[in-house]
Amino acid sequence: MENRDNIVLSKIVEYCDDINDTLARFGDELEQFIADKDFQKSICMSLVQIGELTTHFSEEFIQDTQTEIDWRGTKRLRNIVVHNYGSINYNTIWEIVKFEIPDILSFCRKEMQKHTEEQ
């Protein structure tokens, strides 16, 4: 793994942690998320940042890890949030936050640990 990939992973971890902090602050309930625009904006901004960061991975890293994490799908989500903000399906965003972000966070931490051990 290139050093730049490790840097990107660490930034993605920060935004995943931001999502978890936002959940702790606003509550961990779909109904609250649907009702609160600030909650939605906070979560969506972190998702946008994660999607943008995926464009900074080396192509080798993307190829080597694509069976574990759908980086291109993460980038597509970024584009949907940025370009179609008025028509976002917040139920889908909630599902991503609850079921995909924990996997991304776990994966990134594991890869960062591997990188540290390689050094």
Helices and strands as residue ranges (DSSP letters): H 3-26, H 30-35, H 37-53, G 54-56, H 59-65, H 71-83, G 85-87, H 90-95, I 96-100, H 101-118
